[in-house]
Amino acid sequence: MNSAWKRVFATGIAGIFLAFSLVGCSQTKNQPAETGSNSQELREITLCESWNFDGGFSVLQAPALHNGTFGLLYYLDNFYETLVRYDNGEIIPGLAEKWEVSSDALTYTFTLKQGIKFSDGEELNAEVVKLNFDNMPAILGDSNGVFGLTSTLLDEVTVVDEYTVAVKLTTPYYGALQDFTLPLPMGIMSPNAFNEDGSLSESVKTQTMGSGPYMYNGQKENDVYTFVRNPYYDRGEPDVDIFHVKVIPDNDAKLLALRNGEVDMLLSANNMSYDAYQELSQDTSFSTLTSDAVIQTRILGINPVSQPFEDVEIRQAVNYAINKESICQNIFSGVEVPAESVMDPALPYCDIDTGSYYYSPEQAVKLLEDAGWLDVDGDGVREKDGVKLSTSISCSSDLAMLEDVTAAVAEDLKAVGFEVTTSSKETMTYYQDVNRGEYGIGIGITFNIPMDPFQFVANLRREPMRDNMVAQGLQSLPDSDALINSLYSMTEDVEIQEVYNSILQTLHDDAVIIPLSRVKGIVAFQNEEIAGYTFASEPDYYNIALVDLK
């Protein structure tokens, strides 16, 4: 920030947290406490988010679908650890120092690291892991499987010894180990996070209860949440001792806060437009970075049970009508690149040639006219049987650039004869409408576990329906759920590839889900205090331990 680092002095870890809890986030950075011979300087940064943390800090929830606590999703890595971790294409030790998989691929036996404690002082052991996994399905309820499918396959968790736990699945699943890397819902919480009956304790509403490098213990003032170092974390020493998260819903206000020094760092395209990102990259007061990892695709979802989209030719016409290159250049400033397939070809089993809907208004017009939609009165809007060719396009108002995307898509569709209305809604309202089927065309994003496309593919199932926009994607496959479910028991790459070939080709042919662009992680930060940042394995997860200070 433009001001100096806050100096808070205390003696010992306990004194540090006591001093900070008394000072709170209202103390300015130029107000050091009294110094002593054993004092130390605590270094802090401030970030901002659109969403608050009022939904609590449990890993056993689906914030994107239920309580709106999106902020927690992005910051989980700071508070909770998993048995194994994903790192640059590899599964590496996390809370478990090693693991074995049974010959039938049903049982995963984890040997835990010893001496690890949670932020409340409780020790990690096999009983704690069993407690977490045993309670997981009931707590998640209808959210079970939203983030990672393994939580739906838990059969029996057995304590082998104090630091060894065996997790048996109901069926083999090739992506299980990848799922164990997900902090939501596989992050391990302290036993104090649960009541005796297995339900969640009230404590996780106001505290983080993990073993990660940071913790929250109720420090909030004026929509600023303050997170401090976990005194029991001893696996590396982050540069940042304290970080604040300031709730600022408006992205222009976020940018202003960064420029005037209220905020040190902006992470993700959710929090700033690419225009702003490019502008900051030209300012010597700031540094900008783009992640090389691309595991998400920005998509448009067509509602195939709404007029006029029951006709596949109309959906295909929409695909041809959209100028993805223009959107990527003019709205995404060239940072995002056009996507020709729903799944990133870099993902396993996804590098296949399904064909392409290149930008061709002429082909769009041909398909519309072949389907009987004509502009008989010359007003620019096509009609058929006295009905106008019309649709609505909606998006979340809380995410950067989506309203601009909506407007651009609307103009492309108007150019080929659609009558279009547009709207933007608060994120939770928007997703509720989508899941009720109350949309014509919506804007979304794929969610993929690193190097495993099954997370997105599983959401293509109609039962259980997780995301209505995605679940409509395989219209011409009446047995699509059975085909997707068959992947659970497959272990041979050839078989798995055949299923993916069928799914990806059908996604293309049915034209319900339109791949728009490849999403990248971005960050912008103040040069005065911050030397660098390393993106987490999933770029939109913010790991403050990866911030390097000057």
N, C-alpha and C positions, 0 to 999 in steps of 0.2 A: 504494500500500500504506500501512499505518499507520505504517510506518517511513519514514525519509527515503530519497531516491534514493541508490543506490550511487554513490560518487564514485571513479572510477578515473582517474588522471591519467597522461598519457604525452605524449611529444613526437612529433608527426607521426603519420600513419596507421599506419605500420609499428610504431611504438612502442605505439600504442593496442592493436593486436591482440596484440603480444607480452605486454604487461602483462596483458591480459585472459586470455590462455591460461595464464599463470602463476597468476593469481588463481583462475580457474575459478568455477563457480557456487556453491562452498561459502562464498565470501566474503560476508558480510552487507552490507546496504546502508549500514550505518553505519561501514564500515571503508574510508575513503578512502586511496588511496596517497599518497605524497609529492607535493606540488605543486611546480611550477616556473614560470618566467616564461612559457613557451609551453604551459602545461597547459590542458586543457579538460575539462569535465564531460560524461560520457557518461550518457545517460538510458535507462532500461530499464523494461520491463514484463514481467509473467509471466502466461501463459495456461495452460490445462490441457486435456488430451485423454484419451480412453479408450484410444487406441492409440499404440504406439510407432513409431519410425522405423527399426527394426532391419532392415527389408527393403531399405533403401538409398534413394537419392535420384534414381534415373533416372526420366525422364518416359516411358520406353519399357517400361511394365508396366501391368498391370491390377490394382491392389492390391485392389480390392473382390472380385475373383474368385480371386486366387491367394495372395499372400503376407500378406494381412491388414494391410498398411501403409495403413490408411485415413487416418491423420494426414497423410501426404504429400499425398494428394489434396486436402485442404482448404487446405494451405499452399503449394501449388505456385506461385501468383502471386508469392510473395515471392522466389523464387529464379530462375524461368525466364520468359523473354519469348517471344512469338510474333511471326510476321511481321506480322500484323494483329491488332487488338484489337476487342472488342465493347464499345460504350459507349452505353447508353440508346437502343437500337434502331438504332444506326449501326455500321458497320464503319469503323474509323479506323486510321491508321498505327500500327505497332508497331516492330519491328526494320526493317521496310520503310517507306521514306518515301513510296512510291507503287507502284502495280501496274496491270497491264493484263490484260484477258481477251480471248483470241482470238475471232474472229467465230464459230468453230465451238464455242466454249465448252469447248475441251479444254485449252488452255494458259494458265496463269497466270504472268505474268512480273513478278517482284518486283525493284524497285530498292532496295538496302539502304542504310540510314544508314551513314555512314562514321565511324570512330573509336570504335566500340563495342567494349568488351573484356569478356571473361568474368572471373569471379572468380579464375581462375588466371592471368590476364594475357594469355591468347591473344586474338587479334583476330577479330572477326566478319567474314567475307567469303563470297562465293558458294560457294567450295569447302567451307566448313564446313556451309552449309545443305544442299548436295548430299550430303555425308557423312552427315548426320542422316537425310535422307529416303531415301537409298539403303539404309541399314542397318535402317530402321524395320520393314519387313514381316517379315524373318527373325527379328529380336529379339522382336517381339511374338508371333509364332507364332499359336497359336489365340486369342490375345487381340486380334489385329488386328481393328479395327472395333468394339470394345466402347465406346470413347469416340471418336465421330466416324468416319464412314464413308469419308472421303476417303483415309485411310491404306490402304484396301483397293483404291483405284482408281489408285494411282501407277503410271505407265507408264515415264516417262523424265524424269530431272532433268538439265538442261543448264546448265553455267556459260557465260553469255553474255560476261561480262567479270568483273573482280575483284569488283564490287559489284552484279552483275545475275545473277539465276538464273531459269530457266524451268522450270516444273513442268507436265508433260503428264500428263493423265489418260487412262485407257482408255476412258472414256465421259463425256459431259457429266453434270454433277450440279449441280442448282440450289443445293444447300446447301454446296457446296465452300468458298466463301469464309468462311462461318460456321464450318466445321470448322477452318480455319486459325487461328481464334482460341483454340482449346482448348490449354491448356498440356500436357494429357495426351491425345494423345502428341505434339502439334505444337510444344511448347516446344523451343527450340534449345539444345543442349548444346555445351560446349567440345569441340574435336577430341580432347582428352585423355580424354574419356569413352569412347572407343572404342579397341579393340586394332587391330592391323594387319589382322587377318582380318575386321574389321567387328563383332565381338562386343563386348559391354560390358566396359569396364575395371573392375577391382576397385575403382578409386578412387571410383566413384559409389556404392559401398556405405557409404562413410564421409564423403563430401564432396558438397555441391551444386556443380554445375559449369555454372552459368548466368550470365546477364548481368543478373539482377534486382537489386533494391536490397539484398538480404540474402544471406548465405551461412552454411553450416555447415562447420566444419572439425574435427569430431571431439570437440567439447566436450560431455561428458555425465557427470553424476554423480548417483547416487541417483535414476535415472529422470527426471532433468531435463536436457533438451536445450537448448543455448544457441546462438543465432544472432546474428551480428554484421553490421554494415554491410559491403557489398561495396565495397572501396576503389576499384574502378574504375567504379563507378556514378556518372554525372554528369548524370542526367536528372531533376532534382528532389532535394530534400533532406528525407527523412522526419524527423519529430520524434523518433521512436524510434531510438536507436542500437543497442540490444541487446534482444532478447526471448528469454525462456525459455519452453519448453513442458514443463510438468510432467505426467507420466503419472499420471492418477487414474481408474481404470476406473469407480468407483461415482459416480453423479451426486449423491447426497446428500453424499458426501465432497467433491465439487467445490464444491457450494454452501457448505459449511462453510469450505472453503479461501478462497473469495471473502469470506465474512463476517469471517474472522479475519485477513485481510490477507496470506495466503500467495499469493493470486492476485489480479491486478488486473482481469481481464476474463474473462467467459464468453461464448462465441459459439456460436450455433446451438441449436435445440431438441434436438439430439443430446446436448447437455451439461447441460441443465437442463430441468426440467418447466415447463410453462406456469404452474402454480400458484406455483412458486418465482419465475418471472419476474414474475408479477403482484404477489407479495409484495414483491419487491425494488423494484418501481415505486412502492410506498408508503413506501419508506425513503429519507429525504433524504440518506443517505450514498452512495446509488447512483443511477445513471441507467440507464434502459432505452429501447431503440429497437426498432421493428419495421420491417422492410423492406416497401415498397409493392409490390415485384416478387414476383409469384407465377408460377413456371414449373414447379412440381412438384406432383404430386397423390399423396397418400397412398392406397394401394390395398390391397384384400384380393384375393388370388388363390385361386380355387377350382381344385382338381385335377380336371379333367373326365374323367379316365380312372380315377378311384377311385369306389367305391360311396359314396353313391348318386348321385353328380354326373354320371354319363353322361347323365342325363335333364335336358334344358334347363329343364323346368318346375321342377325342384328347385333349380337354380341361380337361376332367377328368383325363387323363393320366398325364398331367402336374401337377395337384394337388397331385397325388400320388408320383410323381418323386422328389418333393422338400423336402429336409431334414430340416424342420423348427427347430428342436431341435439343430442341428449342427449350423445353422445360429445364433440362440439365444445364444448359448454358446460361439461360436468362434468369432462372430462379435459384438453381443450385450452384451458380457461378463456376461450372465446370468441375466442381469437387466430386459430386456424384456423377456417375456415367450411366448411359441408358442400359437397361436390362432387357435382354431378349428372351429370358426364361425365368420362371418363378423362382427356381432354386439356383443358387450360385454354382456354376460348373466346377468350382474349386472344391465343393463338398463331395464326399464319397458317393458314388453311384449316380451322380447328377450330371456328369459330362456326356450328355447325349444330344444328338441333333434332332430336335422335334420340329424344325421348321421355324420360320420367323414371320411375325406380323410387322413388316417394315412400314414406315410412314408413307401412306398412299391414300390421300383423299379421294382419288379417282376410283380406287378399288373399293373404298368404303361406299361411295355413291353407287357403284355397280351392284354391290350386294344389297343395298337398300332398295334399289329399283327392281332387282330381281325378286325381292320379297314383296313387291307391290306397293312400296312407299314412294309416292310421287308428290311433287309440289305442283298441284293442279291449279292453284290460284296465284302463283308467282310471289307469294309473300315471304319466301325463304324457309318456310316450315313444311315438311312433307306430311301427307295425310294418307290414310288407308281406311276405306269403309267409313268415311266421315270422322275418323279419329285422328288427332294430331300425333305426330311422332315426338313425344315429350318424355323428359326424365328430370329427376332432381339429382344433384351432387352435393354431398355433405361431408364434413370433416370436423376434427377436433379443433376448437379455437385456442387450446392451450399450447399447441406445438408450433414451433417456428415454421414459416413458409407454406403451411398447408392451405391457408386461405388463398395464397397466390397460385398454388397448384390447382386448386378447385376452379379458380377463375380461368386459368389457361386451358384446362380440359373443357370447360364450358364453351369457350370460344372455338376450340377445335370441333366440338360436336355441332355447334350452331352453323359452322362453315359447311357441313355436309347435310344440313336440313333438320337438325333437332331443335325443339323448343326446350330450353334449359332453365331451371331455377337452381339457385345455390343457397347453402346455409352452412353456418358453423355453430357448434354447440360446445358447452363445457364437456370435458373428456368423458366423465362418467355418464352424462346424459346421452352423449353421442353413442357410446358403446351399448347402452341399454336399448336405444332405438334400433341399432343394428341387430342385436340379439333378438329383438321382437320382429325383425323383418321389415322395419319401417324405414326403408331407404331404397333409392334407385341405384345410385353408384356411390360407394364410400371409399375412403382412403385409409389404408392400413399399412402394416409392416409384418414381414415374416419374423418369427422368433425361432432361432435355431440354437441348439446346443452346439458348441464348437466341434466341428468335424463330424457331426451326426445330424443328417437332415430329417430323421424320423420324428423329432419333436414337432416340426411343422406338418409333416405327413399325417401324424396321428390326429391332428386337429382337423383334417379333412373328413374324418368320420362324422356321420350324421348322429350316431349314438355311441358314446355320450357326446352331445354337442358342446363344444368348448367355445367356439367362435363362429357365429352364424355366417359371417361373411366368407370365411374359409371353408366351412362345412358344406357349402353349396358348390364347391369347385369341380366335383366329378359327376356331372349331371348324367352322362351317358353310361355310367357304370352302376347298375342297380345293386351289384354285389360288392360295391367299393369298400364297405366296412369289413367284410370278410377278407377281402384281398389285403387290406392294410393290417388287419389283425394277424394274418398269416406270417407277417414279419417277426412276430414275437418268437416263433419257434424255429426260425431259420438261422442256420449258422454258416452255410456255404455261400460264398460270394456270388457264384453264378446264379443261384436261386434268388438271392436278394436283388441282384442287378435286374433280373427279369421282371420282378415286381415293380421296381422303380421305373423301368422303361415303360411299363404299362401306365403307371400313375402319371408320370411326367408327360407322356404323349397325350393322354386323355385331358390333362390340365390345359395343354395347348389347344387341342381340338375343340374342347367345350367352351373355351374362351370366357369363362366366368371370372377368373382371376387374371388381371392384366399386370404383368411385370412392368414396372415403371423405371426404377433406377436402383443402383447398388448404393446402399447407405454406408458411410464411413464415419469412424470416430474422429472428432476434432476437439482441440483444446486451444484456448487463448489465455495467456497469463501475463501479469505485470513482471517486467524484467527487474525491477528494483529489488524484489525480495526473492523471486523464484529463479532457479538456475535451469530447471528442466523437469520433464514429466515423462514417465514411461507408461504407455497404455497397458491396461490389464488384458488378460487373454480374451475377454469379451470387452471390446473397446468402450461400450457404454456403461460398464461397471466402473465406478470411480474408486480407485484404491489410493487413499491419501498417503499411505506408506510409500508409494512410488513417486511422490513429489520430492524433488531435490531443491534444497534451499541454498542461498548464497551465504 
